[in-house]
Amino acid sequence: MESLILFLLVLTLLFIGLPVGISLGLSSILFITFFSHDSLSSVAISLFGVGQHYTLLAIPFFIIASSYMSTGGVAKRLINFAIASVGHFRGGLAMASVLACMMFAALSGSSPATVVAIGTIAIAGMVQVGYSKDFAAGIIANAGTLGILIPPSIVMVVYAASVNVSVGRMFLAGVIPGLIAGGMLMLAIYVVARIKKLPAEEWKGFGHIVKGGKEAGWGLFLVVIIMGGIYGGVFTPTEAAVVAAVYSMFIALFVYRDMGPLKGQTWTNDDDAPHARVGFNGMVYGVSFFLVWEIMSFFAFADSDTVTGGDRALWGAIMSIVITIFYVYKRSSKLEQSVGTCLAAGTPIWGRNLSMMIRGFFPSLFGEESRKVMLEGTKTTVMLMFIIANALLFAHTLSAERIPQAITEWMLDVGFNWFTFLIAVNILLLIGGQFMEPSGLLVIVAPIVFPIAMELGVDPIHLGIIMVVNMEIGMITPPIGLNLFVTSSITGMSLARVIKAAMPFMLVLMVFLVMVTYIPALSTALPYSIMGPEMVQ
């Protein structure tokens, strides 16, 4: 009876129009005050515990990293690389949009950020070459959901924190499903493109792919840093989030120069001599290789007793010098200049750029655009953490009243097995995802279904991916599907029109949900092979 009162309180508060976070927190406080034997001091302890939760500390830093990567030309570089890779297929521009969403998802961990960053550019591009606006909007709305499935994912961090499982295993578990989901969307686009005879981009050769990869490389290297650092044992997922935030800020401000006082300042000028550019480019490749080598070798040999930091630096320096000389030698032969002359002429370009970076360092960090990015990231963090804090308070109330245990006993008594239980979980989450933000819904539902899943032998990581995929579909399901609102905003289309456009491709994700639910190996194969199975205490 008490459990019905608690849920009725939540539904009543939601129905009268209160925000989700307030509804969850207020209903918990009212229930504890009037119906529970629990003390009100538990409310303060529960809310204080959210701020002290080490895993949840990753969320604000991933949001900041996403904010920097969403600002400027990172998305444009990813789209150019995707078009170079798959644009020559029938419907290639639409497929490239999905691929770009997959890559940006690996940088941002946020579904709405993926829709905004990629959709703003890709939808206009697709319409320009002959795709219908509805078709383009439907693709982006669905592909943007990959932002919470492909690691790093904020929603995965929330799930891991709410049921106390490994964030690292969750990130690994999302890799294969994320690739499959993106591949299924691209396959669906290809089939539709063949039927409707949609256009294909011109094939410009592998050189165009290499060029696109070089331009997008510094952004994509963030994925290597996060995943390599976590699974190389160098830092925890929370520490990885901090590294991601600092790296994203440095790349946006000083490498890509998409914002801040260095915005629009190119690394080379039109009046630089050709042989000076060759020398400078050669040194850029050498320095870039050295930095990448130092990071990758640190991940690989961090625990080695035989390979020292000096050894790694020496090997990296030798290989970097060889790469620099080889590049300059190949390029300088056409200019009839020696390697030494090119390198000497390129040195002043390095000096000019380093001088600009030093002079612009503090103005970039504290400039108007950086302050705006930090402010937007802070707003998002406060909103999300407020929902999570109140959802955790609600989950605490459920646990104090032993509601999850009562539901577990009832489901076992009526004969539920793992197969029928997962059907029930999917139905519950698909309905709940229509009305609630993913993180808040996960924090409420996960503590309820988790003990039942453990009792029935469902793997905790597998359960997490099932829940994340359900949250994906919830992002494009009316009436509260956030991706629908974001897509409507960036396209100027009505919400009803966006919903109609997104529905056909949502069926692909529904098929994908069935696959993920009943083929556990899709979720567990990679984390098991690298980190072993999750041990639930």
Protein Blocks (a to p, Z undefined) as FASTA:
>chain_A
ZZmmmmmmmmmmmmnopafklmmmmmmmmmmmmmpcbdfklmmmmmmmmmmmmklmmmmm
mmmmmmmmmgcjklmmmmmmmmmmmmmpghklmmmmmmmmmmmmmmnopaklmmmmmmmm
mmmmmmmnopafklmmmmmmmmmmmmmmmccdfklmmmmmmnopafklmmmmmmmmmmmm
mmmmmmmmmmmmmmnopacdddebjklmmmmmmmmmmmmmmmmmmmmmmmnomacfklmm
mmmmmmmmmmmmmmnopgcjkgoiafbdfklcfklmmmmmmmmmmmmmmmmmmmmmmmmm
mmpckbcfklmmmmmmmmmmmmmmmmmmmmmmmnopafklmmmmmmmmmmmmmmmmmmmm
mmmmmmmklmmmmmmmmmmmmmmmmmmmmmmmmmmmmmmnommmmmmmmmmmnopafklm
mmmmmmmmmmmmmmpcfklmmmmmmmmmmmmmmmnopafklmmmmmmmmmmmmmmccfkl
mklmmmmmmnopafklmmmmmmmmmmmmmmmmmmmmmmmklmmmmmmmmnopaddZZ
